[in-house]
């Protein structure tokens, strides 16, 4: 029997996006100091935006409103995927860290798509 969803923290999409935040904070910690207000900040903001919008969407009363926040979360996931590619190609991320973060971001994206389908 499936567990009852009582909080945004019970959502698989939120759990995985939270794990993604931790990954992004860990890998960007090693970026060059001059990137603190550039790519480091952008990637961290995009990652935290994903889980924050899932949480906010969960709290909304109507399915239309929920869906709006889940779509914003999905956009942030795509933004982060773009930033991961840039960080890899610039040489800030080794292939192991890139692969780990990219795979997690793809999983989060798919889970968000599931949330959107469920509320539509």
N, CA, C and O atoms as a MOPAC input file, in Angstrom:
PM7 MOZYME 1SCF
protein

 N      0.84000 1    -1.18900 1     0.00000 1
 C      0.00000 1     0.00000 1     0.00000 1
 C      0.88400 1     1.25200 1     0.00000 1
 O      1.86400 1     1.32500 1     0.74200 1
 N      0.53900 1     2.21900 1    -0.82200 1
 C      1.31000 1     3.45800 1    -0.91500 1
 C      1.13300 1     4.29300 1     0.34800 1
 O      0.06700 1     4.30800 1     0.96300 1
 N      2.21100 1     4.98800 1     0.71500 1
 C      2.15300 1     5.85800 1     1.88800 1
 C      1.31800 1     7.09500 1     1.57400 1
 O      1.27900 1     7.56900 1     0.43800 1
 N      0.65800 1     7.59700 1     2.59700 1
 C     -0.14700 1     8.81300 1     2.45200 1
 C      0.78400 1    10.02100 1     2.38900 1
 O      1.70000 1    10.15700 1     3.20100 1
 N      0.53800 1    10.88900 1     1.42200 1
 C      1.32300 1    12.11300 1     1.26400 1
 C      0.70200 1    13.17800 1     2.16600 1
 O     -0.41300 1    13.64400 1     1.92600 1
 N      1.44500 1    13.55200 1     3.20400 1
 C      0.94600 1    14.54700 1     4.16300 1
 C      1.66400 1    15.88300 1     4.03400 1
 O      1.13600 1    16.92000 1     4.43400 1
 N      2.85700 1    15.85400 1     3.48100 1
 C      3.70100 1    17.03400 1     3.39500 1
 C      4.44900 1    17.01300 1     2.07900 1
 O      4.61800 1    15.95800 1     1.46700 1
 N      4.89900 1    18.18900 1     1.64300 1
 C      5.71600 1    18.23300 1     0.43000 1
 C      6.94200 1    17.34800 1     0.56400 1
 O      7.43200 1    16.81500 1    -0.43100 1
 N      7.44400 1    17.18400 1     1.78200 1
 C      8.64100 1    16.37100 1     2.01300 1
 C      8.37900 1    14.87700 1     1.78800 1
 O      9.31900 1    14.08400 1     1.73500 1
 N      7.11300 1    14.49700 1     1.65600 1
 C      6.76400 1    13.09900 1     1.35200 1
 C      6.79800 1    12.81300 1    -0.15500 1
 O      6.78100 1    11.65300 1    -0.56600 1
 N      6.84400 1    13.84900 1    -0.96400 1
 C      6.84300 1    13.68500 1    -2.41500 1
 C      8.21400 1    13.20300 1    -2.89300 1
 O      9.24100 1    13.76100 1    -2.50600 1
 N      8.22600 1    12.17300 1    -3.72800 1
 C      9.49100 1    11.68600 1    -4.28700 1
 C     10.20500 1    12.78700 1    -5.07000 1
 O     11.43000 1    12.89300 1    -5.02400 1
 N      9.44000 1    13.59800 1    -5.78300 1
 C     10.04600 1    14.69300 1    -6.55700 1
 C     10.78300 1    15.66000 1    -5.63800 1
 O     11.87500 1    16.12300 1    -5.96600 1
 N     10.18600 1    15.96500 1    -4.48700 1
 C     10.86900 1    16.86700 1    -3.55000 1
 C     12.09400 1    16.18500 1    -2.95000 1
 O     13.15600 1    16.79900 1    -2.85700 1
 N     11.96100 1    14.93100 1    -2.54500 1
 C     13.10200 1    14.21000 1    -1.94100 1
 C     14.29500 1    14.18700 1    -2.88800 1
 O     15.42300 1    14.47100 1    -2.48600 1
 N     14.04100 1    13.85000 1    -4.13700 1
 C     15.13300 1    13.78000 1    -5.11400 1
 C     15.68900 1    15.16700 1    -5.42800 1
 O     16.89700 1    15.32200 1    -5.61100 1
 N     14.82200 1    16.17100 1    -5.49100 1
 C     15.30900 1    17.52800 1    -5.75900 1
 C     16.12700 1    18.05300 1    -4.58000 1
 O     17.07400 1    18.81500 1    -4.77300 1
 N     15.77300 1    17.65500 1    -3.37800 1
 C     16.55400 1    18.03700 1    -2.19800 1
 C     17.94500 1    17.39300 1    -2.26000 1
 O     18.94900 1    18.03100 1    -1.94600 1
 N     17.98800 1    16.13100 1    -2.66600 1
 C     19.29200 1    15.46100 1    -2.83900 1
 C     20.12100 1    16.16900 1    -3.90900 1
 O     21.34000 1    16.28700 1    -3.78600 1
 N     19.44600 1    16.63700 1    -4.95700 1
 C     20.13200 1    17.37400 1    -6.01700 1
 C     20.73000 1    18.67500 1    -5.47800 1
 O     21.84800 1    19.03700 1    -5.84400 1
 N     20.00400 1    19.37300 1    -4.62100 1
 C     20.52700 1    20.59600 1    -4.00000 1
 C     21.84300 1    20.29900 1    -3.28100 1
 O     22.81900 1    21.03500 1    -3.42700 1
 N     21.86000 1    19.22100 1    -2.50800 1
 C     23.06300 1    18.85100 1    -1.75200 1
 C     24.21800 1    18.57600 1    -2.70900 1
 O     25.34100 1    19.02500 1    -2.47800 1
 N     23.94100 1    17.83800 1    -3.78100 1
 C     24.97800 1    17.54600 1    -4.78100 1
 C     25.52500 1    18.84200 1    -5.37300 1
 O     26.74000 1    19.01900 1    -5.46900 1
 N     24.64000 1    19.73800 1    -5.76400 1
 C     25.06000 1    20.99100 1    -6.40500 1
 C     25.88400 1    21.84700 1    -5.44700 1
 O     26.89900 1    22.41500 1    -5.84800 1
 N     25.46500 1    21.94500 1    -4.20000 1
 C     26.24300 1    22.72600 1    -3.23300 1
 C     27.63200 1    22.11200 1    -3.03400 1
 O     28.62000 1    22.83700 1    -2.91500 1
 N     27.70600 1    20.79800 1    -3.00000 1
 C     29.01100 1    20.13800 1    -2.81000 1
 C     29.93300 1    20.35400 1    -4.00100 1
 O     31.10900 1    20.67500 1    -3.83300 1
 N     29.39700 1    20.17700 1    -5.20600 1
 C     30.28800 1    20.29300 1    -6.36500 1
 C     30.66600 1    21.73800 1    -6.67300 1
 O     31.76500 1    21.99100 1    -7.16500 1
 N     29.78200 1    22.68700 1    -6.39500 1
 C     30.11800 1    24.08800 1    -6.68400 1
 C     31.05300 1    24.67700 1    -5.63400 1
 O     31.64900 1    25.73100 1    -5.85300 1
 N     31.18100 1    24.00400 1    -4.50600 1
 C     32.11600 1    24.45800 1    -3.46200 1
 C     33.55000 1    24.50100 1    -4.00200 1
 O     34.37700 1    25.27600 1    -3.52300 1
 N     33.83300 1    23.66100 1    -4.99900 1
 C     35.17700 1    23.58400 1    -5.56800 1
 C     35.36200 1    24.44300 1    -6.81600 1
 O     36.43100 1    24.42000 1    -7.42600 1
 N     34.34000 1    25.19700 1    -7.20000 1
 C     34.47400 1    26.08500 1    -8.35400 1
 C     35.42700 1    27.22300 1    -7.99600 1
 O     35.62300 1    27.51800 1    -6.81700 1
 N     36.01500 1    27.85700 1    -8.99800 1
 C     36.92000 1    28.98000 1    -8.72300 1
 C     36.22500 1    30.10500 1    -7.95600 1
 O     35.03400 1    30.35800 1    -8.13400 1
 N     36.98100 1    30.75600 1    -7.12200 1
 C     36.45000 1    31.84600 1    -6.28600 1
 C     35.76200 1    32.93000 1    -7.12400 1
 O     34.75400 1    33.50000 1    -6.70400 1
 N     36.30900 1    33.20700 1    -8.30100 1
 C     35.72700 1    34.27100 1    -9.13200 1
 C     34.33600 1    33.91300 1    -9.66600 1
 O     33.63800 1    34.77500 1   -10.19900 1
 N     33.93700 1    32.66300 1    -9.52600 1
 C     32.60600 1    32.22100 1    -9.96800 1
 C     31.54700 1    32.31900 1    -8.85900 1
 O     30.38700 1    31.97400 1    -9.08600 1
 N     31.93000 1    32.77800 1    -7.67900 1
 C     30.98200 1    32.79800 1    -6.54800 1
 C     29.70900 1    33.58200 1    -6.89400 1
 O     28.61900 1    33.21000 1    -6.45900 1
 N     29.83800 1    34.65600 1    -7.66800 1
 C     28.65800 1    35.43800 1    -8.04700 1
 C     28.21800 1    35.13500 1    -9.47500 1
 O     27.33300 1    35.80500 1   -10.00800 1
 N     28.82500 1    34.14000 1   -10.08700 1
 C     28.48000 1    33.74600 1   -11.45000 1
 C     27.82700 1    32.38400 1   -11.46700 1
 O     26.72300 1    32.19500 1   -10.95500 1
 N     28.51900 1    31.45000 1   -12.05900 1
 C     27.95400 1    30.11400 1   -12.26000 1
 C     27.63900 1    29.39900 1   -10.94100 1
 O     26.63400 1    28.69500 1   -10.84700 1
 N     28.47300 1    29.57200 1    -9.94000 1
 C     28.20600 1    28.94400 1    -8.63000 1
 C     26.84700 1    29.38300 1    -8.10700 1
 O     26.00900 1    28.55500 1    -7.75000 1
 N     26.64000 1    30.69000 1    -8.06700 1
 C     25.39300 1    31.25000 1    -7.55600 1
 C     24.20600 1    30.83300 1    -8.42000 1
 O     23.15200 1    30.47600 1    -7.89500 1
 N     24.37300 1    30.87800 1    -9.74200 1
 C     23.28500 1    30.51000 1   -10.65200 1
 C     22.86200 1    29.05600 1   -10.46300 1
 O     21.67000 1    28.75400 1   -10.41300 1
 N     23.83000 1    28.16600 1   -10.35800 1
 C     23.51100 1    26.74600 1   -10.20700 1
 C     22.84100 1    26.47700 1    -8.86900 1
 O     21.88800 1    25.70100 1    -8.79600 1
 N     23.32400 1    27.10500 1    -7.82400 1
 C     22.71400 1    26.91100 1    -6.50500 1
 C     21.29300 1    27.45000 1    -6.47500 1
 O     20.39900 1    26.82500 1    -5.90400 1
 N     21.08400 1    28.59400 1    -7.08000 1
 C     19.74200 1    29.19100 1    -7.10300 1
 C     18.76900 1    28.33800 1    -7.91700 1
 O     17.61900 1    28.15500 1    -7.51900 1
 N     19.22700 1    27.82200 1    -9.04500 1
 C     18.36900 1    26.96900 1    -9.87200 1
 C     18.00400 1    25.69900 1    -9.11000 1
 O     16.84700 1    25.27700 1    -9.11700 1
 N     18.99400 1    25.08800 1    -8.45300 1
 C     18.74100 1    23.83900 1    -7.71900 1
 C     17.74900 1    24.05300 1    -6.58200 1
 O     16.80200 1    23.28100 1    -6.43300 1
 N     17.95900 1    25.08800 1    -5.78400 1
 C     17.06500 1    25.31600 1    -4.64400 1
 C     15.68200 1    25.74600 1    -5.12600 1
 O     14.68300 1    25.49800 1    -4.45000 1
 N     15.62100 1    26.38800 1    -6.28900 1
 C     14.34100 1    26.78200 1    -6.86200 1
 C     13.47100 1    25.56800 1    -7.19100 1
 O     12.24700 1    25.62000 1    -7.07100 1
 N     14.11100 1    24.48500 1    -7.60400 1
 C     13.34900 1    23.27800 1    -7.94700 1
 C     12.57900 1    22.77800 1    -6.72700 1
 O     11.35700 1    22.63800 1    -6.77300 1
 N     13.29300 1    22.51200 1    -5.64400 1
 C     12.63300 1    21.96200 1    -4.44800 1
 C     11.68700 1    22.98400 1    -3.81100 1
 O     10.64200 1    22.61300 1    -3.27600 1
 N     12.04700 1    24.25600 1    -3.86800 1
 C     11.18100 1    25.29600 1    -3.29300 1
 C      9.85500 1    25.39800 1    -4.03200 1
 O      8.80400 1    25.54100 1    -3.40600 1
 N      9.89600 1    25.32600 1    -5.35000 1
 C      8.65200 1    25.41300 1    -6.12500 1
 C      7.80000 1    24.16400 1    -5.99700 1
 O      6.57200 1    24.24300 1    -6.04800 1
 N      8.43700 1    23.01200 1    -5.83100 1
 C      7.65900 1    21.79400 1    -5.55100 1
 C      6.94000 1    21.95400 1    -4.21400 1
 O      5.75800 1    21.63300 1    -4.09800 1
 N      7.65000 1    22.44600 1    -3.21500 1
 C      7.04500 1    22.65000 1    -1.89000 1
 C      5.90100 1    23.66000 1    -1.96000 1
 O      4.82800 1    23.43400 1    -1.40000 1
 N      6.13900 1    24.77000 1    -2.65000 1
 C      5.09700 1    25.78300 1    -2.73900 1
 C      3.89600 1    25.27400 1    -3.52700 1
 O      2.75200 1    25.53500 1    -3.15500 1
 N      4.15100 1    24.55300 1    -4.60600 1
 C      3.05900 1    23.99100 1    -5.39300 1
 C      2.20400 1    23.03800 1    -4.57000 1
 O      0.97800 1    23.03500 1    -4.67800 1
 N      2.86300 1    22.23300 1    -3.74900 1
 C      2.13500 1    21.28400 1    -2.91100 1
 C      1.12800 1    21.99300 1    -2.00800 1
 O      0.05400 1    21.46100 1    -1.73000 1
 N      1.48000 1    23.19500 1    -1.55100 1
 C      0.62500 1    23.91600 1    -0.60500 1
 C     -0.55700 1    24.62200 1    -1.25900 1
 O     -1.46400 1    25.08500 1    -0.56700 1
 N     -0.55300 1    24.70500 1    -2.56000 1
 C     -1.61700 1    25.42500 1    -3.26500 1
 C     -2.91600 1    24.63600 1    -3.27200 1
 O     -2.92000 1    23.40600 1    -3.24200 1
 N     -4.01800 1    25.37500 1    -3.31100 1
 C     -5.34900 1    24.77600 1    -3.18400 1
 C     -5.87000 1    24.16100 1    -4.48600 1
 O     -6.47000 1    23.08700 1    -4.47000 1
 N     -5.64300 1    24.83700 1    -5.60200 1
 C     -6.21100 1    24.34000 1    -6.86200 1
 C     -5.14800 1    23.58600 1    -7.67100 1
 O     -3.95100 1    23.84600 1    -7.54700 1
 N     -5.60600 1    22.66300 1    -8.48600 1
 C     -4.69300 1    21.91800 1    -9.34500 1
 C     -3.99300 1    22.83900 1   -10.34100 1
 O     -2.82100 1    22.64000 1   -10.66100 1
 N     -4.71300 1    23.84500 1   -10.82700 1
 C     -4.12200 1    24.79900 1   -11.76900 1
 C     -2.95300 1    25.53600 1   -11.11400 1
 O     -1.89600 1    25.70600 1   -11.72100 1
 N     -3.15300 1    25.96600 1    -9.88000 1
 C     -2.10500 1    26.67400 1    -9.14800 1
 C     -0.93000 1    25.73700 1    -8.83100 1
 O      0.23100 1    26.12400 1    -8.96500 1
 N     -1.24000 1    24.50800 1    -8.41200 1
 C     -0.19400 1    23.51400 1    -8.14800 1
 C      0.65400 1    23.31300 1    -9.40000 1
 O      1.88400 1    23.33300 1    -9.34500 1
 N     -0.02600 1    23.11900 1   -10.52900 1
 C      0.64200 1    22.85100 1   -11.79200 1
 C      1.57000 1    24.00200 1   -12.17700 1
 O      2.66500 1    23.77000 1   -12.68900 1
 N      1.14300 1    25.22500 1   -11.93600 1
 C      1.96100 1    26.39700 1   -12.27900 1
 C      3.31600 1    26.33300 1   -11.57400 1
 O      4.35100 1    26.58600 1   -12.19100 1
 N      3.31000 1    25.99200 1   -10.27700 1
 C      4.56900 1    25.91800 1    -9.52700 1
 C      5.40700 1    24.71100 1    -9.94600 1
 O      6.63500 1    24.78700 1    -9.97100 1
 N      4.75400 1    23.60500 1   -10.27500 1
 C      5.49600 1    22.43200 1   -10.73700 1
 C      6.15800 1    22.70900 1   -12.09400 1
 O      7.26300 1    22.23500 1   -12.35800 1
 N      5.48600 1    23.46900 1   -12.93900 1
 C      6.06400 1    23.83600 1   -14.23500 1
 C      7.27100 1    24.75400 1   -14.03400 1
 O      8.26500 1    24.63400 1   -14.74900 1
 N      7.18900 1    25.66000 1   -13.07500 1
 C      8.33700 1    26.52300 1   -12.76100 1
 C      9.50100 1    25.66500 1   -12.26300 1
 O     10.64800 1    25.89900 1   -12.64400 1
 N      9.21600 1    24.68100 1   -11.42100 1
 C     10.26000 1    23.77000 1   -10.92800 1
 C     10.91000 1    23.03400 1   -12.09200 1
 O     12.13000 1    22.86800 1   -12.12700 1
 N     10.09700 1    22.59700 1   -13.04000 1
 C     10.62100 1    21.89500 1   -14.21000 1
 C     11.52800 1    22.81200 1   -15.02200 1
 O     12.56900 1    22.37500 1   -15.51400 1
 N     11.15200 1    24.05400 1   -15.16500 1
 C     11.99100 1    25.02700 1   -15.87200 1
 C     13.32800 1    25.21700 1   -15.17700 1
 O     14.36200 1    25.32900 1   -15.83700 1
 N     13.31600 1    25.25300 1   -13.85700 1
 C     14.56500 1    25.38400 1   -13.09600 1
 C     15.44300 1    24.15100 1   -13.26800 1
 O     16.66900 1    24.26100 1   -13.28600 1
 N     14.83100 1    22.98600 1   -13.39400 1
 C     15.59600 1    21.75300 1   -13.61900 1
 C     16.30600 1    21.80600 1   -14.97400 1
 O     17.46500 1    21.40600 1   -15.08700 1
 N     15.61600 1    22.29400 1   -15.98700 1
 C     16.22000 1    22.42700 1   -17.31600 1
 C     17.33000 1    23.47400 1   -17.28200 1
 O     18.39100 1    23.28000 1   -17.87700 1
 N     17.08400 1    24.58100 1   -16.58700 1
 C     18.10900 1    25.62200 1   -16.43700 1
 C     19.36700 1    25.02700 1   -15.79800 1
 O     20.48100 1    25.29300 1   -16.24700 1
 N     19.18400 1    24.23200 1   -14.76200 1
 C     20.31700 1    23.61100 1   -14.08500 1
 C     21.04700 1    22.64500 1   -15.01300 1
 O     22.27700 1    22.58100 1   -14.99300 1
 N     20.31000 1    21.89600 1   -15.82200 1
 C     20.95800 1    20.98000 1   -16.77000 1
 C     21.84700 1    21.75500 1   -17.73800 1
 O     22.94800 1    21.30800 1   -18.05600 1
 N     21.38700 1    22.89600 1   -18.20300 1
 C     22.18900 1    23.75300 1   -19.07300 1
 C     23.45400 1    24.23400 1   -18.35400 1
 O     24.54100 1    24.23000 1   -18.93200 1
 N     23.30800 1    24.64200 1   -17.10600 1
 C     24.44800 1    25.13400 1   -16.33700 1
 C     25.45800 1    24.02400 1   -16.05500 1
 O     26.66500 1    24.26300 1   -16.04700 1
 N     24.96100 1    22.81500 1   -15.82600 1
 C     25.86300 1    21.67800 1   -15.62800 1
 C     26.70400 1    21.43100 1   -16.88300 1
 O     27.90300 1    21.17400 1   -16.78500 1
 N     26.08600 1    21.50600 1   -18.04500 1
 C     26.82100 1    21.33600 1   -19.30200 1
 C     27.88900 1    22.41400 1   -19.45500 1
 O     29.01900 1    22.12800 1   -19.85000 1
 N     27.52500 1    23.65300 1   -19.13900 1
 C     28.49400 1    24.74900 1   -19.22300 1
 C     29.65800 1    24.50900 1   -18.26000 1
 O     30.81900 1    24.65600 1   -18.64000 1
 N     29.34800 1    24.13800 1   -17.01200 1
 C     30.39200 1    23.90300 1   -16.01200 1
 C     31.32200 1    22.76700 1   -16.44400 1
 O     32.53400 1    22.83600 1   -16.24100 1
 N     30.74700 1    21.73100 1   -17.03700 1
 C     31.56600 1    20.61600 1   -17.53500 1
 C     32.47800 1    21.08500 1   -18.66400 1
 O     33.67600 1    20.79800 1   -18.66900 1
 N     31.90100 1    21.80400 1   -19.61500 1
 C     32.65100 1    22.20000 1   -20.80200 1
 C     33.71600 1    23.26000 1   -20.50300 1
 O     34.73300 1    23.32800 1   -21.19300 1
 N     33.48500 1    24.07900 1   -19.48400 1
 C     34.48200 1    25.06100 1   -19.05900 1
 C     35.62800 1    24.38400 1   -18.30700 1
 O     36.74200 1    24.90500 1   -18.24000 1
 N     35.32800 1    23.21400 1   -17.74400 1
 C     36.35400 1    22.47600 1   -17.01100 1
 C     36.21900 1    22.55800 1   -15.49900 1
 O     37.12700 1    22.16000 1   -14.76800 1
 N     35.08100 1    23.07600 1   -15.02700 1
 C     34.85300 1    23.16700 1   -13.58300 1
 C     34.38400 1    21.85100 1   -12.98100 1
 O     34.55700 1    21.61700 1   -11.78500 1
 N     33.78700 1    20.98700 1   -13.80600 1
 C     33.26800 1    19.70300 1   -13.32900 1
 C     33.98400 1    18.55300 1   -14.01300 1
 O     34.12400 1    18.53800 1   -15.23600 1
 N     34.43500 1    17.59600 1   -13.22500 1
 C     34.96700 1    16.38300 1   -13.84000 1
 C     33.78100 1    15.51800 1   -14.26500 1
 O     32.64000 1    15.76900 1   -13.87600 1
 N     34.06600 1    14.51500 1   -15.05300 1
 C     32.99600 1    13.70600 1   -15.64900 1
 C     32.18300 1    12.96400 1   -14.58600 1
 O     30.97400 1    12.79600 1   -14.74800 1
 N     32.81700 1    12.52300 1   -13.51500 1
 C     32.10400 1    11.79700 1   -12.45000 1
 C     31.06400 1    12.69600 1   -11.78600 1
 O     29.91000 1    12.29900 1   -11.62200 1
 N     31.47300 1    13.90800 1   -11.40400 1
 C     30.52900 1    14.83800 1   -10.77000 1
 C     29.45600 1    15.29400 1   -11.74100 1
 O     28.29200 1    15.44700 1   -11.37100 1
 N     29.86000 1    15.51100 1   -12.99700 1
 C     28.86600 1    15.89600 1   -13.99600 1
 C     27.83300 1    14.79800 1   -14.17100 1
 O     26.63000 1    15.05800 1   -14.12800 1
 N     28.29800 1    13.57400 1   -14.36900 1
 C     27.37400 1    12.45500 1   -14.59600 1
 C     26.40800 1    12.27000 1   -13.43400 1
 O     25.21700 1    12.03600 1   -13.64100 1
 N     26.91800 1    12.37600 1   -12.21700 1
 C     26.08700 1    12.22000 1   -11.02000 1
 C     25.00000 1    13.29400 1   -10.95700 1
 O     23.82300 1    12.98600 1   -10.77100 1
 N     25.40500 1    14.55600 1   -11.11200 1
 C     24.45200 1    15.66400 1   -11.03600 1
 C     23.48400 1    15.64600 1   -12.21100 1
 O     22.29200 1    15.89800 1   -12.03400 1
 N     23.97900 1    15.35200 1   -13.40000 1
 C     23.11500 1    15.32700 1   -14.58000 1
 C     22.06800 1    14.21900 1   -14.46400 1
 O     20.89500 1    14.43400 1   -14.76800 1
 N     22.49400 1    13.04000 1   -14.02500 1
 C     21.54500 1    11.92900 1   -13.86100 1
 C     20.47300 1    12.27400 1   -12.82700 1
 O     19.29400 1    11.98800 1   -13.03500 1
 N     20.87700 1    12.88200 1   -11.72600 1
 C     19.90700 1    13.27000 1   -10.69500 1
 C     18.94800 1    14.32600 1   -11.24700 1
 O     17.75000 1    14.27300 1   -10.97000 1
 N     19.45800 1    15.28000 1   -12.02000 1
 C     18.57900 1    16.32500 1   -12.56700 1
 C     17.57900 1    15.74600 1   -13.55500 1
 O     16.44400 1    16.21700 1   -13.62700 1
 N     17.97500 1    14.74400 1   -14.31000 1
 C     17.05500 1    14.08000 1   -15.24700 1
 C     15.97200 1    13.32400 1   -14.47500 1
 O     14.80000 1    13.35900 1   -14.85000 1
 N     16.36500 1    12.64700 1   -13.40600 1
 C     15.39000 1    11.93600 1   -12.57700 1
 C     14.38400 1    12.91900 1   -11.97200 1
 O     13.18000 1    12.66200 1   -11.97400 1
 N     14.87900 1    14.03400 1   -11.45900 1
 C     14.00500 1    15.06000 1   -10.87600 1
 C     13.04200 1    15.58100 1   -11.93600 1
 O     11.84900 1    15.73100 1   -11.67400 1
 N     13.55100 1    15.85300 1   -13.11900 1
 C     12.71700 1    16.34800 1   -14.21000 1
 C     11.57800 1    15.37000 1   -14.50800 1
 O     10.43100 1    15.78400 1   -14.68100 1
 N     11.89200 1    14.08500 1   -14.56800 1
 C     10.86000 1    13.06900 1   -14.84200 1
 C      9.83300 1    13.00200 1   -13.71400 1
 O      8.63900 1    12.85700 1   -13.97500 1
 N     10.28100 1    13.10600 1   -12.46900 1
 C      9.35400 1    13.07900 1   -11.33500 1
 C      8.44100 1    14.30100 1   -11.33800 1
 O      7.26100 1    14.19400 1   -11.00200 1
 N      8.97100 1    15.44400 1   -11.70900 1
 C      8.14700 1    16.65500 1   -11.80700 1
 C      7.11000 1    16.48100 1   -12.91600 1
 O      5.95700 1    16.88400 1   -12.75800 1
 N      7.51500 1    15.88800 1   -14.02800 1
 C      6.54200 1    15.61600 1   -15.09700 1
 C      5.39400 1    14.75600 1   -14.55800 1
 O      4.23400 1    14.96600 1   -14.91300 1
 N      5.72500 1    13.79500 1   -13.70600 1
 C      4.69300 1    12.95500 1   -13.09300 1
 C      3.75200 1    13.76200 1   -12.22100 1
 O      2.54000 1    13.54800 1   -12.25000 1
 N      4.29700 1    14.69100 1   -11.44400 1
 C      3.44300 1    15.55900 1   -10.60700 1
 C      2.50400 1    16.37600 1   -11.48300 1
 O      1.31900 1    16.51600 1   -11.18000 1
 N      3.04000 1    16.91000 1   -12.56400 1
 C      2.22700 1    17.73800 1   -13.46700 1
 C      1.10500 1    16.91200 1   -14.07300 1
 O     -0.04300 1    17.35500 1   -14.11200 1
 N      1.43000 1    15.71100 1   -14.54600 1
 C      0.38600 1    14.83000 1   -15.11900 1
 C     -0.68400 1    14.50600 1   -14.07900 1
 O     -1.87100 1    14.45200 1   -14.39900 1
 N     -0.26800 1    14.29500 1   -12.85300 1
 C     -1.21300 1    13.92000 1   -11.79100 1
 C     -2.20700 1    15.04100 1   -11.48500 1
 O     -3.38200 1    14.77500 1   -11.23200 1
 N     -1.74700 1    16.27800 1   -11.50600 1
 C     -2.65500 1    17.37700 1   -11.15800 1
 C     -3.44800 1    17.91400 1   -12.33600 1
 O     -4.39200 1    18.68200 1   -12.14700 1
 N     -3.08000 1    17.52100 1   -13.55300 1
 C     -3.83100 1    18.01500 1   -14.74300 1
 C     -5.11600 1    17.24000 1   -14.92100 1
 O     -5.87400 1    17.50600 1   -15.85400 1

